[in-house]
Amino acid sequence: MPHGNLMGISDLHVGFPENRRIVEELYPDSPADWLIVAGDVSESFDDLRWVLDLLTRRYATVVWAPGNHELWTVRDDPHPLRGEARYRRLVEICRSFGVHTPEDPYPVWSGPGGPLIVAPLFLLYDYSFRTPTAATREEALEQAYEAGVVCTDEFMLHPDPYASREAWCRARVAVTEERLAACDPDLRTVLVNHFPLVRTPTRILRHPEFAQWCGTELTADWHTRFRAAAVVYGHLHIPRTTWYDGVRFEEVSVGYPREWQRPGHPRDIPRRIFPVAGRGN
């Protein structure tokens, strides 16, 4: 089979009928194409199954990293799992469709520009992306409540059995760091995480108080330390390409209908990660 493209998408939010139609219309350019899904498919296990069933029948390989919405335990959820137990169930669902998860061996994409280790990550956040005037998590949260900008995670994303979301984040960072350090040092990587690995992309948020739910300073050097050829993320709903330390960062989110229906909003869905447009590699 010829080598296809490595594509990326996130923040599908298929609870919205308009977004569900976008997914229904997703087709690869080649049956050899791979698709990265960087989280926030849905809050529903059934929606996740529907999406994965469709995508795995169309794409040669699907790679998934969880977003915060998959980890929500919503009211009247027929599967009221919380925290780590919910995440493990998400992994089981993905594996039932042959989808690569952060708990599996990282696949190697061998198309133009490769070989590349495609590493889906699950890292969460630790409130370290605070505003300059907040010295602690408590001060950051107080500012968010005063501004009326509080992430729904505070009410629906439970860290069980960890004492806090930041404790869960630290545990995930530690185990993931060890796995990435053990990868073949001769291969570059594509690091896939729902949240940006560096803080800089959050600087353009309309509400800076929201950045505390967008990542961790613990990963600030991972794109250089772990030889990233590209970093793929979502969460911010600001699809764009940026560069940090010579490494390309691709924000690949679809977002909510009220966002992507605005005039001028980028609509290259899904976004091509490799081969790089206009280059021979």
N, C-alpha and C positions, 0 to 999 in steps of 0.2 A: 504493500500500500504506500503511495507517495506521502511525503510529509505534508501535513496541513499547517494551519495557523494555530497559534496559542492566543485565545481570546479571553477577555475578562468582563465580568458584570457583577453587580451587587445591588443590594437594596431594592429587590424586586417588589416587595410589599404586595403580594398577590391577593391580599384581602380586598384591594380596590379592583373593581371590575375592569377599569381602564388598564391597569397594570397587568392583569391576568391576560388581557388580549395581547399585550406586548410579548409576553412569554409564549403565547400560542403562535406568534408570528416569528419566533426565533428559529432560524435555520442556518446551518453552517455553510460556508462557501465550498467546503470539501468534506466528504465523509471522514477524512483523517483529522479534522479540526478537533482541538481540545478546548474545553470551556472551564474557566475558573469562575466559581460562584463565591464571592467574598462576603457572604452573610446577609441577614435580614431578608430571607425569603418570605417568612411569615411567622406569626405566633402559633400557628396551628400545625400539628403533626400531619394531619390529613392534607393540608395545602403543600407541605414539604414533600410528601409522597407524590402528589400530583405533578409537581414541578420536576422532581428527579426522574419520575417515570418518563415524562415527555423528553427531557433533555438527554437522558442516557440512551434513548432510542434514536437520537439525531446526531449526537457528538460521539467521537471515538473514545474520549476520556473526559470525565467530569471530576473536578477537584473542588472541594467545599471547605470553607472555614466558617464557623458560626458568627452571627452577629448578636447584638444584644436582644433583638426582638425574638429570636428563636428560644432564648433563655427565659423569656417572660412566663410567669405562671398567672394567667388571666383568670378573672372571675368566671365561674361556671365551666372551666376547662374540663373536658371529659377525661383528660390525662393530667391530673394536678401534681405532676412531679416538680420538684424544686431543686435548684442549684446543680450540684455535681450529678445527681441522679438524672436530672432532666438532660444535661449535656450527654451523658452516656447513652441515654435512649436516642438522642439525635444521631449519635455516631452509629448506633445499631441500624437505624432507618437508612442512613446513607450507605452503609456497607451492604444492606440487602439489595441495593441497586448497583453495586459495584463501584460506588463513588469513593474517591480517596478523601480521607479525613485527617485531621491533625494527629490522630492516634495510629495511623498506618505508616509503613515505610514510604518515604517521599518518592514519588515517581520522577523519572528523568525524561524530559522532552527533548527529542533529537532532531527537530526541524531546523530550518535556517537560523543561524545565530546560536544554536545549541552545540553540544548537549548542555542542558540546564536542569538543575534540580529544582523542581516545583514544590515548595514547602508551604503547605497550609498551616497557619498558626492559630492558636487560641490563647490569647494573653489577657484580655479584659483591660481594666484601667485602675489607677490607684489614687486619683484626685491630685496628682502631682502637676497637671497642666492648669495650675491655678492662676488667677489674675495677680499682677504685681503687688497688689495691696492686701493679698490674703496670705498670711504666713503659715496657716495650718488648714487641714481639711475642714475643720469646724468653721473657720472664718470664711472659707470658700463657699461652703454650703449656706452659711448665713447670708452672704452676698447674693447667692442664687435665689434664695427664697425672697429676699427683699426686692430683687429685680423681677420676680415672677417668672424666672427661667429655671425650672427644675425638671430634670430628666425623669421620665416615667420609670426608669430603672429603680429609682429610690423606693418605689412601691411594688414593683412586679418582678424585679430580678433579684432572686434570693441566693445567698452564697452558701447555703447548707452543703456540707457540714462545717464550712469555714466560719470564723467569727465575723468576717466582714468581706465585702467585695475586694478591698485592697489586699487582704490576706490571701484570697483566692488568686488574685492577680500575681502576687509575689510567688506563689507556688507554681503557677503556670509558667511564669518567666523562667524560673529555675530549671524546671524539667525541659522546657523548650530550648533554652540556652545550651544545655548539655547535649541534646539531640543535634542541634545545628553544628556544634563544635566537633561532633563525630562524623560529619559528612565528608565526602571525598574532597580534600583541599584543592584538587586540580580542576574541580568543576565550579562554575558560577551558579548562582541561585536566582530564582524568582521567589521572593518572600511575599506571602499572601496573608494579610491580616485584615479583619474588618475595620480596625481602628488604625489611623496613621502611626507609623513607627517613630516619627519625629513630631515635635510640637509645631513646627513652622506652618504646616497647612491650616492649623486652627486659627492663625492670626487674622484671617479674613472673616471669621464668624461675625455675624451681626450682633450676637450677644456673647461677649467674651467669657461670661460666667459659665457658659455651657461646655467650654473646653475641658473642664475637669472630668467629664464623662467620655473623653475622646482618646485616651491612651495613657502611656506611662513614660516618664523620663528614663526608665531602666533600659529602654530599647533605642536610645538616641544614637548609638553608634553601630547598630546591627547591620545597617545597609552597607557599611564599609567593612565591618569586622567579618561578616559572613558572605562577602564577595557577591553582593547582589548586582545582577545585570538589570533588574527592574524590581520595584516594589509595587504591589497591587493592593489597594484598599478601597473602602467605601465610607459609610457612616455619615459623612459630612453633607452629602447630597450636593456637592459642588464638583461635578465631573470636570477634570482638567488634567493636563500634564505639567509637572514641575520637576525641577532638578535640585538635588542636594548632594554636595560633595561629588559631583559628576555622575550621580546615580539617578536614573529616571524613576519618578513616582507617578503612578497612574491611578487617579480616582475614578472608579468605574460605575458609580451608582446610577440607578434609574431615578429613585426618589419618589415622592408623592405626586399625584396628578397635578395638584395646584402649582408644583414646582416645574415639572418638565413640560407643562403646557404653556408656560410663559414664552412670549416671542424671544427668539435668540438663544434659548436654552440649548446646550449641546445635545444632539440626538444620535451620536455614533454609538449605537447599542447593538451588540456588545462592542467593546473597544479592543482593537488588535494590540496585543502586547509584543508578540514576535511572529514573523520577522518584522523588523522596524520599518515603517513606511518610508519609502524613498531610498532605502539602503539595500545593499546587496547581501547583507548578512541577516 
